[in-house]
C-alpha cells in the first residue's frame, strides 16, 4: 500500500510538473509606423482619396499583443491604437484638407498547431477583429465625422521558425469580414518579421504589417476602404 501511494504521488507530481512546463506566455508591445490610404465618401455624395507625407506616416500607432500556449493550443489577442491623418487629393481638397482616423481595434483568437517541433510551429486560428475608429474630414468650416464600429470574423495561419541559435522569423496571414451582418465586406492582413534573442526571455522584433479593409456600402460612413501598411519594432517578452 505504501508503495502504491508513493507511486501515485510521484505520478501526480510528474504530471503537474509537465503541465506547468508546457504553459508558455508571451507579451509583446509594438511601435508601428503605418501610412494609410483610403477611399472616402464626401457629404455631397462624391468620392475622394488620400495621399500622405512623411510627417503623416511618422504620426504612428501603438499596439500590444498577448498570448498563452498549452501544447498545440493557443489563445491570443492584440490591442491597436491609431491616430493618423493624411491629406485629401483634389477635388475633395478644395473643401476638406485632411482625413483623420483615431480610435482602436483589437483581435481575439484561438489556434491549433498543425506542426509543432522544437524549432518550427505552424498554426491555424479563428477569431474576431473588433473596430471602433472615428473617421473625420477636416475642413476650415465643417468637420463631418463617422464611426467605424463593426466586428469581423477572421480565419488565418501563422508560423514561426528558428534560424540558428539567436535568430528567428515569423509570419501571419488572415482574412475575414465576408460581408456578414455588422462586419466589413472583406479584410486581409499580412505580417512578416524577424526576431533576435537578447536572452532566453527577451527578443527584439523588426517587421512589416499590411492590413486592408473593404467596408460595406453604408451612406453613414465617410470611408469606403482603408489600407494600413508600414514597419514596426517590438520587444517580445516570454515567460
C-alpha positions, 0 to 999 in steps of 0.5 A: 500500500505504501508503495502504491501511494508513493507511486501515485504521488510521484505520478501526480507530481510528474504530471503537474510538473509537465503541465506547468512546463508546457504553459508558455506566455508571451507579451509583446508591445509594438511601435508601428509606423503605418501610412494609410490610404483610403477611399472616402465618401464626401457629404455631397455624395462624391468620392475622394482619396488620400495621399500622405507625407512623411510627417503623416506616416511618422504620426504612428500607432501603438499596439500590444499583443498577448498570448498563452500556449498549452501544447498545440493550443493557443489563445491570443489577442492584440490591442491597436491604437491609431491616430493618423491623418493624411491629406485629401487629393483634389477635388475633395481638397478644395473643401476638406484638407485632411482625413483623420482616423483615431480610435482602436481595434483589437483581435481575439483568437484561438489556434491549433498547431498543425506542426509543432517541433522544437524549432518550427510551429505552424498554426491555424486560428479563428477569431474576431477583429473588433473596430471602433475608429472615428473617421473625420474630414477636416475642413476650415468650416465643417468637420463631418465625422463617422464611426467605424464600429463593426466586428469581423470574423477572421480565419488565418495561419501563422508560423514561426521558425528558428534560424540558428541559435539567436535568430528567428522569423515569423509570419501571419496571414488572415482574412475575414469580414465576408460581408456578414451582418455588422462586419466589413465586406472583406479584410486581409492582413499580412505580417512578416518579421524577424526576431533576435534573442537578447536572452532566453526571455527577451527578443527584439522584433523588426517587421512589416504589417499590411492590413486592408479593409473593404467596408460595406456600402453604408451612406453613414460612413465617410470611408469606403476602404482603408489600407494600413501598411508600414514597419514596426519594432517590438520587444517580445517578452516570454515567460 
